Amino acid sequence: MTRRTIEIWVGVFIAGGIAALFMLAMKVSNLSTYTGNEGFEVTARFEDISGLKVRSPVTMSGVRIGRVTKIDFDDQALQAVVTMRIDRQHKTLPKDSTASIYTAGLLGEKYIGLEAGGEEESLQQGDEIQLTQDSLVLEKLIAQFVSSFIESGGKSKAE
């Protein structure tokens, strides 16, 4: 092979490596699956959303059906207001569906899980999900455990 051919192949290899790194970065940042204005937006109010972020997944039965698009704070109700964009093909979600904040694994990312209700009327653009369950915060659970342990005088029930 001539020197020119080797230089071309090295260039192709480097361009392929840069493209692979770009695809990896897009996959890790969840930008590759971000949909634009397709679908409809609904809101939900939570007391505690610890760790939930914009672009976090919204799932139902373990399948991603949308993303969190905006997180605000309501100064009057003292609650977090989460806006979610649901993909347009999932337009038959019952109006009385519930929204809960879950953690993927023990220390993974937070996401919103929706559970279908029984009402025949569907969620529409701008609707608010009324039934919500806050994020489970590991630090609060540990504090409650330690507090109850101290209150019992450090004695176990077996004693």
C-alpha positions, -999 to 999 in steps of 0.1 A, spaced: 0 0 0 11 35 -7 15 61 19 -16 80 6 -38 49 9 -27 44 45 -35 80 53 -70 76 38 -77 45 59 -65 61 91 -88 91 83 -117 68 78 -109 49 110 -107 82 130 -140 95 115 -157 62 124 -144 65 160 -157 100 163 -191 90 150 -192 61 175 -183 84 204 -210 108 192 -236 80 191 -226 69 226 -229 104 240 -264 108 225 -275 74 239 -261 82 274 -277 117 275 -311 104 263 -311 130 236 -314 104 208 -349 94 220 -361 129 227 -392 137 206 -401 172 197 -437 184 198 -453 151 191 -479 141 216 -497 160 244 -487 175 278 -502 167 312 -491 178 346 -489 162 381 -482 177 415 -459 161 440 -447 169 475 -412 155 469 -396 148 435 -360 143 448 -338 134 419 -363 137 391 -350 157 361 -362 171 329 -360 144 302 -366 116 328 -387 88 313 -424 85 318 -433 48 317 -464 26 319 -460 -12 324 -423 -7 321 -425 8 286 -414 44 280 -444 64 267 -431 99 272 -406 122 290 -406 149 317 -405 183 299 -406 208 327 -404 210 365 -418 240 383 -426 250 419 -460 262 429 -455 289 456 -491 288 467 -495 251 472 -458 245 480 -456 216 456 -435 206 426 -454 207 393 -441 182 368 -451 186 331 -449 154 310 -452 150 273 -469 117 264 -462 103 229 -492 108 206 -498 71 201 -507 67 238 -537 91 236 -562 66 253 -548 69 289 -577 70 314 -583 104 330 -580 88 365 -545 74 360 -520 77 388 -484 89 387 -456 77 410 -419 85 411 -397 55 411 -360 48 411 -344 25 385 -325 1 407 -312 10 442 -293 42 432 -304 47 395 -322 75 378 -357 86 388 -386 82 365 -424 86 365 -445 54 364 -481 58 353 -508 33 363 -541 32 343 -573 40 361 -608 27 351 -624 58 337 -635 58 301 -626 94 294 -590 99 283 -563 124 293 -561 154 270 -537 182 264 -533 203 296 -550 179 320 -537 173 355 -532 139 370 -548 141 404 -535 109 421 -497 110 427 -472 93 449 -439 111 459 -404 99 454 -390 74 480 -359 90 495 -334 66 509 -320 91 534 -355 97 549 -360 59 553 -326 56 571 -334 86 593 -368 70 603 -351 37 610 -325 53 632 -351 74 649 -373 45 658 -343 25 669 -332 53 693 -368 57 706 -370 20 715 -338 23 735 -317 2 711 -336 -29 721 -348 -54 695 -381 -71 697 -365 -105 703 -352 -93 737 
